[in-house]
């Protein structure tokens, strides 16, 4: 149940965050964001039967730990994405997430139900699915709240560096004012326009860093799932 709680939260939160990132930061259309997730979904058609075969020959905790490691690798890589990350790089990262799902969720369900009597299977199936969706609801809200807190923090930190003593800031503002002047913008709006553009850049960068923190939080969440998987191995040994 604890594993289902963590895995459900990790997977469904990532399914929400990735399209949100590419649409808000990289300017993807909803269709393009959906296409980004499609190859990983197709991969599951191949992975689920393979995971079922492997689960018949290996202990459950070994497969579960391997799946959680795939989650950890995926979110550690996603914590480095930015506006320049290519489409197929995202697809590559989502493959790791699908590997993690294929080698955790079916094994969690099978292991949970194997411990029950025939009369308890229906109730056990309902409980394990409820716990998974509960984890998804709780962790999704927690991660989004964390993202919402991190963006202003990064924005304030970046804004504090934009001073008259910063040569990069001065150079950029002068360059933007020159572009506005060449485009025919009135002189009285050139400086405010440059500052407004700088503010937009700061917000976009702060949002990117906030998403990076959110993906890293999912990596820590997947790491926390290793504890019940390890405990499951000790229980089986006894």
C-alpha positions in Angstrom: 0.0 0.0 0.0 2.9 2.4 0.8 4.5 1.6 -2.5 1.2 2.2 -4.4 0.9 5.5 -2.5 4.3 6.7 -3.7 4.2 5.2 -7.2 0.7 6.6 -7.9 1.8 10.0 -6.8 5.1 10.0 -8.7 3.6 8.8 -12.0 0.4 10.9 -12.2 2.2 14.0 -11.0 4.8 13.7 -13.7 2.1 13.1 -16.3 0.7 16.5 -15.2 4.0 18.4 -14.9 5.6 17.5 -18.2 2.9 18.8 -20.5 2.5 21.9 -18.2 6.2 22.6 -18.5 6.5 22.2 -22.3 3.3 24.4 -22.8 4.2 27.2 -20.4 8.0 27.3 -20.9 8.6 26.0 -24.4 5.4 27.2 -26.0 4.1 23.8 -27.1 0.6 23.5 -28.3 -1.7 21.0 -26.4 -1.5 18.7 -29.4 2.3 18.7 -29.5 2.5 18.2 -25.7 0.2 15.1 -26.1 2.4 13.8 -28.9 5.4 14.0 -26.6 3.8 11.5 -24.2 2.5 9.2 -27.0 5.8 7.2 -27.6 6.0 6.3 -23.9 2.4 5.2 -23.9 3.1 2.9 -26.8 6.2 1.6 -25.1 3.9 0.3 -22.2 2.3 -2.1 -24.7 5.6 -3.9 -24.9 6.7 -3.5 -21.3 3.7 -4.8 -19.4 3.9 -8.4 -20.8 7.7 -8.3 -20.3 7.3 -7.2 -16.7 4.7 -10.0 -16.1 7.2 -12.5 -17.4 10.0 -11.2 -15.2 7.8 -11.0 -12.1 7.3 -14.8 -12.4 11.1 -15.5 -12.2 12.4 -12.7 -9.8 11.4 -11.7 -6.3 9.0 -8.8 -6.2 11.2 -6.5 -4.2 14.0 -6.7 -6.9 11.6 -5.7 -9.7 10.1 -2.9 -7.5 13.5 -1.5 -6.6 14.5 -1.6 -10.3 11.4 0.3 -11.3 11.9 2.9 -8.6 15.5 3.5 -9.8 14.1 4.1 -13.3 11.8 6.8 -11.7 14.7 8.3 -9.9 16.9 8.5 -13.0 14.0 10.0 -15.1 13.3 12.8 -12.6 16.9 13.5 -12.0 17.3 14.0 -15.7 14.2 16.1 -15.9 15.5 18.4 -13.2 18.0 19.7 -15.8 15.5 20.6 -18.6 15.1 24.2 -19.8 13.6 26.1 -22.7 16.2 24.7 -25.1 15.6 21.0 -24.3 14.6 19.2 -27.6 11.4 17.3 -28.1 13.0 13.9 -28.4 15.1 14.4 -25.3 11.8 14.7 -23.4 10.6 11.5 -25.1 13.7 9.8 -23.9 13.2 10.9 -20.4 9.5 9.8 -20.4 10.7 6.3 -21.5 12.4 5.9 -18.1 9.1 6.9 -16.4 7.3 4.3 -18.4 9.9 1.7 -17.5 9.4 2.6 -13.8 5.6 2.3 -14.1 5.7 -1.1 -16.0 8.0 -2.6 -13.3 6.2 -1.3 -10.3 2.4 -1.0 -10.6 1.6 -4.5 -11.9 4.0 -6.0 -9.4 2.5 -4.0 -6.5 -1.0 -5.1 -7.4 0.0 -8.8 -7.8 2.1 -8.9 -4.6 -0.7 -7.2 -2.6 -3.4 -9.5 -3.8 -1.3 -12.7 -3.4 -1.3 -12.1 0.4 -5.1 -12.2 0.6 -7.6 -15.0 0.7 -10.0 -15.5 -2.1 -12.8 -13.8 -0.2 -10.7 -10.7 0.4 -9.4 -10.2 -3.2 -12.3 -7.9 -4.2 -11.8 -5.7 -1.2 -8.0 -5.7 -1.5 -8.2 -4.7 -5.2 -10.4 -1.8 -4.3 -8.2 -0.7 -1.4 -4.9 -0.8 -3.4 -6.4 1.2 -6.2 -7.9 3.7 -3.7 -4.5 4.1 -2.1 -2.8 4.7 -5.4 -5.3 7.4 -6.4 -5.1 8.9 -3.0 -1.3 9.2 -3.3 -1.8 10.8 -6.8 -4.1 13.4 -5.4 -2.0 14.2 -2.3 1.4 14.3 -4.0 0.1 16.2 -7.0 -1.2 19.0 -4.8 1.9 19.0 -2.7 4.3 19.2 -5.6 2.2 22.0 -7.3 2.2 23.9 -4.1 5.9 23.5 -3.8 6.3 24.7 -7.4 4.1 27.7 -6.7 6.4 28.6 -3.7 9.7 28.1 -5.5 8.9 30.3 -8.6 8.6 33.6 -6.5 11.7 32.6 -4.5 13.8 32.2 -7.6 12.2 35.3 -9.1 13.2 37.4 -6.1 16.7 36.0 -6.1 17.2 36.7 -9.8 15.7 40.2 -9.5 18.1 41.1 -6.7 21.0 40.6 -9.1 19.6 43.0 -11.7 21.4 46.2 -10.5 23.1 49.1 -12.3 26.4 47.5 -11.2 25.7 44.4 -13.2 27.3 44.8 -16.7 25.3 42.0 -18.3 22.1 43.7 -17.2 23.2 47.1 -18.5 24.3 45.6 -21.8 21.0 43.7 -22.3 18.9 46.8 -21.5 20.9 48.9 -23.9 20.6 46.3 -26.6 16.8 46.1 -26.2 16.5 49.9 -26.2 18.5 50.0 -29.4 16.2 47.4 -31.0 13.1 49.4 -29.9 14.6 52.6 -31.3 15.3 51.0 -34.6 11.8 49.6 -34.8 10.4 53.1 -34.4 9.2 52.9 -30.8 8.8 56.3 -29.1 11.8 57.3 -26.9 9.6 57.6 -23.8 8.7 53.9 -23.9 12.1 52.5 -24.9 13.5 52.2 -21.3 10.3 51.0 -19.7 9.9 48.5 -22.6 13.4 47.1 -22.0 12.7 46.8 -18.3 9.4 45.0 -19.0 11.2 42.6 -21.3 13.8 41.9 -18.6 11.1 41.2 -16.1 9.5 38.7 -18.5 12.9 36.9 -18.9 13.4 36.8 -15.2 9.9 35.3 -14.7 10.5 32.6 -17.4 13.8 31.7 -15.9 12.4 31.6 -12.4 9.5 29.3 -13.7 12.0 27.0 -15.3 14.0 26.7 -12.1 10.7 26.1 -10.2 9.9 23.2 -12.5 13.4 21.8 -12.1 12.9 21.8 -8.3 9.5 20.1 -8.7 11.0 17.3 -10.8 13.8 16.9 -8.3 11.1 16.6 -5.5 9.6 13.7 -7.5 13.0 12.1 -7.6 13.2 12.3 -3.8 9.6 10.9 -3.5 10.6 7.9 -5.6 13.6 7.5 -3.4 11.4 7.4 -0.4 9.6 4.4 -2.0 12.8 2.4 -1.7 12.2 2.0 2.0 9.0 -0.1 1.8 10.4 -2.1 -1.1 13.5 -2.9 1.1 11.2 -3.8 4.0 9.2 -6.1 1.7 12.4 -8.0 0.9 13.2 -8.5 4.6 9.6 -9.6 5.3 9.9 -12.2 2.5 13.2 -13.4 3.9 11.6 -14.0 7.4 
